[in-house]
Amino acid sequence: MTRPGCARYTTHLSYRRAGAEWGQRRGWAARGHDPAWYCFVERASPRQLELFGFPPPGHPYWTADTLAGVAPRYPNLDLPPWRRQIRSGSV
């Protein structure tokens, strides 16, 4: 590897459960504490957030516990679309 013209090849892999399609190598969590991300999340629609890998309302990820964790992180996020799904028992 120290000779001229030599190369080192690597493979970078990520694994996730099949049901966690929102989990990815460079998803929304990679920039989870960037001020611009907070601003975007708090202004975006559920569909816009889904385009960035945010689990949509009705996804099994959303439970009373996960919503309780998201609410203080994004205090201006309109959470009723996600809460309705939990109350209706569709998740």
Buried (B, 14 or more C-beta within 10 A) or exposed (E): EEEEEEEEEEEEEEEEEEEEEBBEEEBBEEBEEEEEBBEBBEEBEBEEBBEBBBBBBBBEBBEEEBBEEBEEEBEEBEBEBBBEBBEEEEB
